[in-house]
Amino acid sequence: MAVQVAFSFCALAAVLVCQAAIAAPTEYAIRWAAAEGGPKSATEVLQLLKLEPKKKVETFEVRYFRTGVPADAPALSTSIVRERSDGSEPQITFKYRADLPLPATASWKCPLTSFDKSKFETDITFLGAPVRKAYSWSCTGAGSLASLLPGALLPQPVGCGARMVRRESKGMEYKVEEWQLKTGATVLEVSWTATDDAKDQQQFADQVVAPLLARIKPLDRSKTEIGSSC
């Protein structure tokens, strides 16, 4: 990995969420619609950025759900539920997302009845030269949505879902995702997990954002908004 981060893993939903031992990981990202110019596939992105891909190619079906708000949800946050499957057992993620940093010590519990990991994360999205920052905490478990999320939260599907193909580069381990929406549109994303500091942000800007900006129009939408398109 390009950077090592320490975040906690919890096995039981009955206990308070384990906390990050050091700063939360940060995901840098840039997204664009293939129809508006630039690379139109994950393979083309890797070629443009002169990145050597790993052999593994992952393909997922992704759906998002709107849900009720748990009583202990952090203030000023929104709740997101994602179901992701590669043909085997689905992975269900419950996420709190906010525009301001979440409390460093979580007072909330994971709403899933069973989960095996949780994490804090900072999301930095490049909109060109400016960036947008958001903060999140999530927990993820394996199983069906019906078995993992209490019925009282009333999860409702949002949009039509999407098919996502992911490739990763060797070395710096940049991730390239190709989102194929039910509308027929294709959205691309390049992301990198590092730390929230000026050095890492500048590296992503120089190695990824700069070569792309001459060819693309960055999207001001999150993956949740993109994956929920119908």
TILUM-948813 format. One record per residue: residue in one letter; z, x, y of N, C-alpha, C, O, CB in turn. Coordinates in steps of 0.02 Angstrom, whole numbers, padded with zeros to 5 digits, always signed. Each point is the difference from the previous one (the first is absolute). Glycine has a CB too. Layout:
<rs>
AZXYZXYZXYZXYZXY...
</rs>
This chain:
<rs>
M+00000+00042-00060+00000-00042+00060+00000+00044+00062+00026+00055+00000+00035-00146-00062A-00091+00065+00117-00002+00038+00061+00068+00005+00033+00015+00049+00035-00133-00085-00019V+00160-00013-00028+00067+00001+00028+00046-00036-00048-00019-00049-00031-00026+00051+00150Q+00106+00023-00125+00048-00030-00044+00047-00045+00040+00026+00021+00051-00033+00077-00130V+00016-00159+00056+00045-00045+00034+00049-00027-00051-00017-00007-00059-00070-00023+00145A+00147+00016-00064+00051-00026-00045+00014-00072+00017+00022-00014+00056+00029+00128-00070F-00065-00160-00032+00021-00068+00011+00027-00027-00065-00014+00026-00054-00071-00043+00144S+00125-00034-00085+00041-00021-00055-00035-00049-00046-00047-00034+00019+00144+00052+00052F-00073-00020-00133-00024-00047-00049+00060-00040-00026+00050+00029-00021-00146+00047-00011C+00090-00142+00033+00054-00043-00022-00023-00038-00062-00058-00022-00003+00103+00011+00120A-00001+00002-00164-00018-00036-00062+00027-00070-00002-00025-00041-00039+00023+00149-00018L+00053-00123+00097+00032-00065-00005-00003-00036+00066+00017+00028+00052+00058+00014-00142A-00096-00106+00088-00003-00039+00062+00069-00023+00021+00008-00026+00056-00122-00011-00086A+00164+00045-00013+00067-00024+00016+00037+00046+00048+00051-00019+00028-00048-00035-00139V-00029+00115+00120+00035+00047+00044-00038+00007+00065-00059-00017+00004+00106+00078-00103L-00014-00036+00150-00034+00012+00063-00054+00053-00010+00005+00043-00043+00099-00073+00107V-00156+00024-00023-00057+00046-00006+00023+00072+00012+00038+00014+00046-00115-00105-00007C+00053+00136-00082+00015+00070+00009-00034+00025+00063-00052-00027+00021+00063+00044-00146Q+00016+00033+00156-00025+00022+00065-00037+00066-00005+00011+00040-00046+00083-00099+00099A-00138+00070-00005-00037+00063+00002+00047+00058+00014+00045-00005+00042-00147-00056-00002A+00091+00116-00076+00043+00058+00009-00020+00038+00063+00042+00030+00033-00026-00022-00156I-00082-00010+00140-00023+00031+00062-00049-00048+00032-00005-00058-00021+00021+00176-00024A-00053-00095+00095-00044-00044+00038-00049-00036-00046-00025+00028-00049+00036+00048+00148A-00025-00139-00081-00046-00041-00039-00070+00031+00002-00019+00031+00050+00087-00134-00026P-00107+00095-00078-00069+00024+00001-00040-00038+00052+00016-00057+00017-00008+00088-00138T-00060+00000+00146-00044-00030+00049-00071-00002-00028-00025+00050-00026+00098-00009+00122E-00105-00099-00089-00070-00006-00021-00045-00004+00061+00005-00047+00040+00030-00012-00146Y-00078+00109+00113-00051+00000+00053-00062-00033-00029-00017+00011-00058+00064+00095+00112A-00081-00147-00014-00058-00036-00026-00050-00017+00055+00018-00005+00059+00054-00042-00150I-00134+00040+00071-00053-00026+00043-00045-00044-00043-00015+00016-00057+00019+00086+00133R-00025-00160-00048-00039-00049-00037-00061-00021+00041+00000+00002+00061+00104-00043-00120W-00157+00021+00023-00060-00024+00034-00040-00045-00047+00006+00004-00061-00010+00100+00132A-00037-00146-00041-00045-00044-00038-00066+00037-00012-00030+00026+00046+00083-00130+00003A-00074+00105-00112-00062+00036-00017-00060-00027+00037-00046+00038+00017+00094-00016-00129A-00049-00087+00127-00057-00031+00034-00008+00023+00072-00052-00009+00030+00067-00089-00104E+00039+00129+00102-00003+00021+00070-00016+00074+00008+00005+00028+00054+00078-00116-00029G-00104+00120-00081-00020+00070+00004+00047+00046-00038+00056-00019-00018-00108-00005+00127G+00028+00085-00121+00040+00049-00035-00009-00003-00075-00041-00038-00025+00122+00032+00118P-00042+00045-00130-00004+00000-00073+00013-00070-00027+00042-00037+00025-00004+00157-00028K-00076-00137-00050+00004-00068-00027+00033-00003-00069+00004-00054-00030-00106+00027+00095S+00126+00083-00089+00035+00001-00065+00050+00057+00000-00003+00045+00042-00098-00094-00100A+00147+00048+00011+00049+00053-00006-00034+00067-00014+00022+00052+00025+00062-00134-00066T-00136+00080+00002-00037+00062-00016-00031+00030+00063+00003+00061+00009-00026-00105-00123E-00006+00002+00157-00030+00025+00062+00053+00028+00047-00013+00049+00036-00078-00133-00049V+00150+00055+00014+00054+00025+00042+00019+00070-00022+00006+00045+00042+00037-00162-00023L-00033+00127-00083+00019+00065-00026-00053+00053+00016+00017+00057+00016+00048-00113-00107Q-00128+00036+00086-00054+00047+00015+00000+00018+00074-00008+00059+00017-00059-00108-00110L+00075+00000+00137+00000+00013+00072+00057+00046+00020-00009+00046+00041-00043-00158-00022L+00111+00101-00047+00058+00040+00017+00004+00066-00038+00047+00039+00008+00012-00144+00019K-00109+00116-00070-00004+00062-00040+00063+00009-00043+00029+00054-00003-00101-00001+00093L+00092-00107-00122+00058+00000-00044-00021-00002-00073-00045-00038-00018+00113-00019+00108E-00036+00097-00131-00016-00001-00071+00043-00054-00034+00061+00003+00003-00090+00121-00002P-00003-00174-00032+00039-00054-00029+00031+00018-00068-00028+00040-00037-00046-00120+00097K+00130+00050-00074+00027+00003-00067-00043-00044-00045-00035-00044+00024+00153+00065+00019K-00115-00010-00108-00042-00038-00046+00021-00073-00005-00041-00045-00010+00021+00149-00054K+00085-00117+00071+00027-00067-00010-00025-00048+00054+00004+00015+00060+00097+00035-00115V-00125-00108+00034-00019-00054+00045+00040-00062-00020-00003-00021-00058-00115+00068+00076E+00155-00075+00029+00042-00058-00014-00032-00063+00029-00028+00002+00055+00131+00070-00057T-00100-00127-00034-00026-00064+00023+00053-00054-00007+00030-00007-00054-00148+00041+00022F+00131-00071+00085+00052-00051+00000-00027-00067+00026-00045-00001+00042+00132+00091-00026E-00058-00143-00040-00008-00066+00031+00064-00011+00040+00055+00007-00026-00130-00054-00068V+00067+00028+00158+00057-00005+00045+00003-00069+00031-00051-00027+00023+00045+00150+00001R+00065-00153-00023+00011-00064+00033+00064+00004+00042+00048+00034-00018-00107-00097-00075Y+00058+00028+00149+00059-00003+00044+00027-00071+00002-00037-00048-00009-00007+00144+00077F+00109-00101-00055+00034-00064+00001+00045-00006+00061+00033+00049+00020-00038-00054-00146R+00007-00054+00154+00048-00017+00051+00062-00026-00035-00005-00036-00050-00085+00010+00136T+00149+00043-00061+00061-00020-00035+00054-00020+00049-00003+00015+00060-00027+00062-00153G+00081-00111+00068+00057-00017+00041+00038+00063+00019-00010+00053-00030+00018-00164-00026V+00035+00106+00106+00037+00057+00024+00070+00002-00031+00038-00047+00011-00103+00044+00098P+00081+00055-00146+00068+00005-00029+00053-00001+00054-00012+00022+00057-00034+00043-00153A+00105-00090+00079+00053-00007+00049+00023+00067+00030+00023+00002+00057+00013-00104-00118D-00043+00156+00022+00024+00065+00024-00057+00043+00027+00008+00061+00007+00085-00067-00090A-00151-00023+00098-00057+00038+00025+00018+00035+00066+00036-00028+00041-00115-00053-00096P+00054+00142+00065+00014+00035+00063-00031-00037+00059-00053-00030-00006+00056+00139-00055A+00031-00107+00118-00023-00036+00059-00068+00025+00023-00016+00059-00006+00135-00077+00040L-00160-00028-00007-00065+00015+00029-00050+00030-00050-00046+00036+00019+00104-00018+00089S-00048-00033-00172-00047+00024-00051-00039-00059-00028+00021-00057+00004+00056+00153-00032T-00135-00080-00002-00039-00050-00036+00003+00017-00074+00007+00059-00019-00083-00079+00119S+00069-00030-00143+00002+00009-00072-00070-00003-00029-00039-00044+00017+00155-00007-00021I-00131+00097-00040-00066+00005-00032+00010+00007-00075+00043+00039-00022-00094+00013+00126V+00012-00088-00143+00001+00009-00073-00071+00019-00023-00048-00033+00019+00144-00050-00033R-00101+00135-00026-00065+00022-00025+00002+00003-00076+00047+00025-00030-00068+00041+00135E-00032-00092-00135-00010+00006-00073-00060+00046-00011-00054-00013+00025+00103-00104-00047R-00039+00169-00017-00054+00048-00013-00005+00012-00075+00051+00014-00032-00036+00040+00145S-00075-00059-00140-00009+00007-00072-00062+00042-00015-00052-00007+00032+00108-00104-00051D-00050+00156-00030-00057+00039-00023-00023-00023-00069-00034+00036-00036+00075+00062+00103G-00022-00159-00085-00017-00027-00065+00058+00000-00048-00001-00033-00052-00114+00071+00070S+00167+00001+00000+00061+00000-00041+00052-00043+00034-00018-00047+00037-00007+00164-00081E+00089-00104+00034+00053-00041+00030-00002+00005+00076-00003+00056+00027+00073-00039-00130P-00069-00073+00138-00003+00002+00073+00060+00037+00031+00054+00002-00029-00117-00109+00026Q+00052+00136+00061+00053+00030+00040+00012-00046+00060-00047-00014+00038+00017+00133-00076I+00092-00141+00047+00017-00044+00055+00041+00039+00051+00050+00031-00017-00052-00133-00059T-00019+00100+00139+00035+00035+00054+00023-00051+00052-00040-00040+00025-00027+00145-00045F+00131-00102+00037+00026-00040+00055+00014+00049+00057+00034+00051-00010+00018-00140-00068K-00078+00074+00138+00006+00047+00056+00024-00035+00063-00021-00055+00016-00070+00123-00066Y+00137-00034+00085+00018-00018+00069-00037+00047+00047+00001+00061-00010+00114-00105-00026R-00147+00016+00086-00039+00041+00047+00020-00018+00071+00011-00059+00016-00107+00066-00097A+00102+00043+00125+00022-00012+00068-00034+00049+00048-00022+00054-00020+00132-00097-00023D-00113+00024+00107-00029+00043+00051+00051+00051+00025-00019+00051+00029-00058-00143+00004L+00141+00079-00044+00053+00046+00019+00033+00028-00063-00003-00032-00053+00022-00031+00161P+00011+00122-00104+00031+00030-00060+00052-00046-00031+00039-00031+00035-00059+00144+00014L+00019-00117-00114+00050-00038-00037+00066+00039-00002-00001+00061+00007-00089-00117-00077P+00146+00022+00061+00064+00036-00005-00002+00054-00054-00028-00011-00054+00088-00092+00094A-00031+00161-00024-00002+00055-00048+00039-00015-00063-00016+00026-00054+00004+00053+00149T+00062-00121-00090+00040-00021-00058-00016-00073-00014+00018-00044+00039+00074+00128-00013A-00124-00097-00082-00021-00068-00017+00060-00044-00017+00042+00019-00041-00151+00025+00000S+00113-00102+00073+00052-00048-00016-00028-00057-00041+00036-00048-00017+00025+00078+00122W-00126-00026-00121-00033-00052-00038-00010+00022-00073+00006+00059-00017-00064-00098+00122K+00042-00009-00147-00014+00014-00070-00073-00016-00015-00031-00040+00036+00151+00016-00068C-00147+00054-00019-00067-00016-00022+00000-00071-00029+00040-00014-00045-00067+00136+00022P-00018-00167+00047-00001-00068-00026-00027-00006-00071+00010-00051-00033-00024+00014+00150L-00020+00089-00142-00028-00003-00067+00057+00001-00051+00051+00034+00009-00156+00024+00030T+00097-00096-00092+00052-00003-00051+00005+00064-00040+00052+00013-00031-00071-00135+00024S-00033+00163+00008+00001+00065-00034-00048+00046+00037-00057-00019+00015+00085-00034-00128F-00007+00114+00127-00044+00049+00033+00020+00070-00020+00057+00012-00019-00075-00091+00116D-00029+00125-00093+00014+00069-00021-00007+00051+00056+00014+00059-00012-00050-00092-00100K+00014+00013+00171-00003+00048+00055+00002-00036+00067-00019-00058+00006-00047+00137-00078S+00091-00043+00122+00002-00027+00068-00010+00058+00047+00013+00058-00017+00064-00153-00016K-00101+00081+00094-00010+00054+00048-00006-00026+00071-00023-00055+00012-00034+00121-00101F+00078-00023+00135-00015-00009+00071-00066+00037+00013-00016+00048-00035+00140-00058+00068E-00163-00014+00016-00062+00035+00017-00018-00014+00073+00012-00055+00025-00052+00046-00145T+00011+00059+00152-00028-00009+00067-00075+00001-00007-00028+00043-00033+00127+00012+00088D-00133-00104-00024-00073-00005-00002-00029+00017+00068+00018-00032+00050-00011-00056-00140I-00051+00137+00092-00034+00019+00063-00074-00010-00010-00032+00036-00038+00122+00048+00068T-00118-00133+00006-00070-00018-00006-00038+00025+00061+00019-00014+00056+00010-00087-00126F-00083+00138+00057-00042+00025+00055-00050-00054+00020-00037-00026-00042+00050+00145+00001L-00014-00134+00106-00046-00050+00028-00053+00036+00042-00032-00031+00043+00122-00057-00042G-00099+00151-00013-00040+00044+00041+00047+00055+00022+00033+00031-00042-00113-00124+00081A+00083+00107+00027+00049+00048+00025+00071-00029-00003+00046+00035-00022-00134+00013+00097P+00098-00111-00055+00068-00028-00005+00018-00015-00073-00043-00006-00043+00031-00042+00158V+00077+00040-00127+00024-00018-00066+00048-00060+00006+00028-00012+00053-00040+00132-00093R+00019-00156-00015+00049-00055-00004+00050+00018-00054-00018+00021-00055-00068-00108+00094K+00150+00078-00023+00053+00018-00047+00036-00063-00024+00015-00044+00040-00002+00157+00015A+00002-00116-00119+00039-00055-00029+00048+00030-00051-00008+00057-00023-00086-00141+00041Y+00145+00045-00035+00053+00024-00045+00010-00051-00056-00006-00060+00011+00063+00123+00084S-00042-00038-00155+00008-00047-00056+00052+00025-00050+00017+00059-00003-00136-00094+00019W+00141-00012-00055+00041+00013-00060-00028-00045-00055-00015-00058+00012+00120+00090+00056S-00112-00005-00128-00029-00040-00054+00034+00016-00066+00030+00053-00009-00139-00056+00069C+00104-00045-00106+00022+00011-00069-00055-00026-00046-00034-00049+00016+00157+00039+00016T-00131+00042-00090-00055-00016-00045+00025-00005-00072+00041+00041-00022-00121+00017+00099G+00055-00108-00112+00017-00009-00071-00061-00021-00039-00050-00022+00028+00166-00008+00003A-00113+00038-00097-00055-00018-00044+00013-00068-00032+00055-00013-00024-00079+00134+00001G-00027-00164+00024+00007-00066-00030-00038-00052+00040-00032+00016+00051+00143+00016-00097S-00108-00094+00025-00035-00053+00036+00039-00020+00062+00060+00010+00004-00109-00050-00112L+00013+00013+00156+00032-00023+00061+00052-00054-00015+00055+00000+00028-00159+00027+00037A+00087-00072-00110+00046-00055-00018+00065+00026-00030+00053-00030+00011-00152-00043-00030S+00096+00128-00018+00060+00026-00032+00043+00044+00045+00059+00008-00012-00121-00013-00094L+00031+00033+00159+00036+00048+00042+00024-00027+00066+00048+00025+00029-00116+00060-00082L+00035-00138+00078+00019-00026+00066+00032-00068-00008-00031-00045-00028-00061+00110+00083P+00153-00074-00030+00033-00065-00006-00041-00057+00029-00030+00008+00054+00139+00052-00049G-00111-00116-00039-00039-00057+00022+00019-00025+00069-00040-00030+00035+00026+00000-00153A+00078+00042+00137+00024-00024+00065-00038+00032+00058-00002-00028+00055+00113+00011-00106L-00143+00075+00039-00038+00033+00053-00071-00028+00007-00035+00018+00047+00103+00085-00067L-00088-00146-00026-00063-00037+00004-00060+00043+00020-00030-00012+00053+00097-00088-00023P-00086+00149-00071-00059+00041+00018-00064-00041-00001-00014-00037-00047+00072+00136-00001Q-00098-00092+00102-00063-00036+00007-00056+00051+00009+00006+00044+00043+00052-00145+00007P-00113+00096-00089-00056+00047+00008-00028+00000+00071-00005-00053+00032-00022+00038-00153V+00009+00074+00145-00031+00007+00066-00070+00028-00011-00007+00054-00028+00120-00035+00086G-00164-00054-00036-00068+00024-00008-00023-00003-00072+00027-00037-00041-00009+00110+00139C-00069-00033-00112-00033-00003-00066+00011+00062-00043-00026+00004-00055-00058-00077+00107G+00121+00122-00027+00009+00060-00038-00058+00048+00008-00049-00015+00034+00117-00050-00115A-00064+00123+00049-00051+00051+00007+00001+00047-00060+00049+00004-00037-00041-00010+00162R-00063+00041-00134-00005+00053-00051+00002+00066+00037-00037+00011+00048-00031-00084-00128M+00111+00118+00058+00008+00064+00034-00012+00058-00048+00028+00002-00055+00054-00055+00134V-00124+00100-00057-00014+00060-00039+00031+00059+00038-00012+00007+00060-00097-00055-00109R+00148+00089+00014+00034+00056+00033-00019+00065-00032-00002+00007-00061+00097-00082+00090R-00109+00124+00014-00011+00069-00022+00046+00045+00041+00021-00018+00055-00142-00006-00089E+00135+00083+00007+00045+00047+00033-00031+00069-00001-00032+00019-00049+00133-00088+00017S-00090+00106+00085-00028+00067+00004+00048+00051-00029+00060-00011-00003-00125-00021+00104K+00038+00087-00123+00041+00056-00021+00029+00034+00061-00021-00013+00056-00049+00029-00161G+00119+00027+00095+00028+00037+00056+00047-00042+00042+00058-00011-00019-00159+00079+00021M+00078-00093+00054+00042-00038+00047+00015-00070-00025+00044-00034+00027-00093+00100+00066E+00015-00089-00144+00011-00065-00032-00007-00058+00050+00043-00044+00005+00034+00100-00085Y-00133-00055+00116-00018-00058+00040-00022-00056-00046-00034+00013-00050+00001+00061+00148K+00052-00135-00083-00021-00058-00039-00056-00036+00037+00003-00011+00060+00112-00001-00110V-00166-00008+00012-00055-00038+00028-00005-00066-00038-00008+00000-00061-00054+00105+00096E+00067-00160+00001-00002-00066-00032-00061-00039+00026-00015+00000+00059+00140-00001-00072E-00157-00032-00034-00059-00042+00015+00019-00072-00018+00007-00017-00059-00090+00114+00036W+00092-00138+00074+00020-00070-00009-00061-00045+00000-00036-00004+00050+00147+00028+00004Q-00122-00058-00109-00057-00046-00007+00028-00071+00005+00031-00025-00046-00098+00107-00027L+00055-00113+00131+00029-00066+00013-00043-00055-00030-00059+00009-00014+00109+00036+00119K-00019-00103-00115-00036-00057-00029-00055-00026+00045-00045-00035-00023+00149+00005-00037T-00101+00047+00124-00052-00020+00047-00064+00041-00009-00052-00017+00027+00141-00016+00054G-00084+00088-00120-00057+00045-00009+00005+00062+00044-00038+00047-00008-00031-00146-00021A+00117+00098+00076+00009+00058+00044+00037+00056-00037+00036-00011-00048-00033-00066+00148T-00015+00138-00076+00034+00059-00027+00037+00035+00057-00028+00013+00053-00060+00000-00143V+00151+00003+00077+00041+00037+00048+00023+00065-00033+00020+00000-00058+00018-00108+00115L-00041+00162-00019+00022+00066-00025+00063+00022+00035+00012-00016+00058-00131+00046-00083E+00160+00008-00011+00060+00030+00029+00009+00070-00027-00009+00013-00059+00062-00126+00071V-00035+00159+00033+00024+00066-00021+00073+00005+00021+00016-00017+00057-00133+00070-00046S+00160-00031-00056+00071+00006+00016+00028+00064-00029-00029+00032-00043+00040-00157+00045W+00047+00144+00025+00034+00061-00022+00075-00009+00010+00021-00020+00053-00121+00091-00023T+00139-00056-00081+00073-00005+00004+00029+00068+00018-00010+00050-00035+00011-00143-00049A+00034+00095+00141+00029+00063+00024+00065-00016+00036+00039-00041-00024-00154+00095+00036T+00128-00021+00044+00061-00012+00039-00019-00021+00071-00056+00014+00023+00120+00070-00093D-00018-00118+00104-00012-00024+00067+00015+00055+00050+00053+00001+00032-00025-00119-00068D-00076+00164+00043+00009+00053+00050-00068+00017+00030-00052-00018-00027+00153+00063-00034A-00100-00010+00116-00061+00015+00037-00049+00042-00040-00061-00010+00004+00127+00004+00101K-00040+00052-00145-00044+00044-00039-00040-00039-00052-00061+00008-00004+00143+00085+00020D-00049-00136-00054-00036-00039-00051-00047-00050+00032-00056-00011-00025+00153+00026-00053Q-00076-00047+00132-00044-00047+00034-00063+00034+00026-00054-00028-00006+00154-00041+00037Q-00092+00129-00003-00058+00036+00025-00046+00022-00057-00061+00000+00008+00130+00039+00090Q-00039-00020-00154-00042+00020-00057-00044-00057-00024-00059+00009-00013+00148+00073-00020F-00059-00142+00027-00039-00058-00022-00054-00016+00052-00056-00018-00017+00155-00027-00047A-00080+00050+00128-00048-00014+00054-00059+00048-00003-00058-00020+00009+00151-00023+00062D-00080+00107-00083-00053+00051+00000-00043-00004-00063-00062+00003+00005+00136+00070+00064Q-00042-00079-00127-00037+00005-00063-00032-00066-00021-00050+00001-00037+00128+00089+00004V-00051-00147+00055-00025-00064-00023-00028-00043+00057-00057-00022-00003+00140+00026-00089V-00042-00015+00143-00019-00046+00053-00059+00025+00040-00049-00037+00011+00167-00001-00004A-00116+00100+00016-00053+00027+00042-00069-00004-00032-00047-00023+00033+00131+00099+00017P-00093-00055-00113-00066-00005-00031-00025-00072-00008-00060-00013+00000+00085+00119-00060L+00022-00153+00054-00019-00070-00011-00017-00036+00065-00044-00043+00000+00116+00042-00100L-00038+00019+00155-00007-00039+00062-00071+00000+00028-00019-00045+00037+00137+00071-00014A-00157+00026-00039-00069+00002+00024-00043-00051-00036-00057-00012+00021+00071+00132+00007R+00011-00149-00082-00041-00043-00042+00029-00071-00010-00037-00045-00019-00001+00148-00038I+00103-00112+00071+00031-00064-00016+00032-00032+00061+00009+00032+00052+00011+00010-00167K-00002-00106+00107+00039-00036+00049+00066-00019-00035+00001-00044-00043-00105-00001+00105P+00159+00078-00044+00064-00013-00035+00022-00073+00006-00010-00032+00051+00043+00151-00030L-00004-00144-00075+00025-00069-00001+00073-00001+00021+00040+00043-00019-00121-00072-00072D+00098-00022+00130+00069-00010+00020+00030-00055-00044+00025-00051+00025-00050+00087+00094R+00023-00024-00185+00028-00048-00048+00035+00038-00055-00022+00054-00021-00069-00139+00047S+00146+00057-00051+00036+00031-00055-00036-00016-00066-00044-00043-00001+00153+00035+00065K-00089+00042-00117-00029-00016-00066+00018-00070-00022-00039-00033-00034+00045+00153+00003T+00053-00143+00051+00019-00069-00017-00049-00049+00032-00022-00047-00033+00142+00082+00023E-00136-00024+00074-00046-00045+00034-00071+00006-00029-00035-00050-00007+00104+00060+00112I-00089+00050-00123-00066+00010-00028-00004-00031-00070-00048-00036-00015+00035+00142+00081G+00063-00093-00107+00000-00026-00068+00009-00075-00004-00014-00030-00052+00059+00137+00016S-00022-00137+00090+00010-00073+00002-00061-00036+00026+00001-00062+00004+00120+00081+00011S-00173+00018+00004-00060-00032+00028-00034-00044-00051+00001+00015-00060-00016+00081+00138C-00015-00150-00054-00031-00047-00046-00068-00022+00027-00035-00040-00032+00148+00002-00008
</rs>
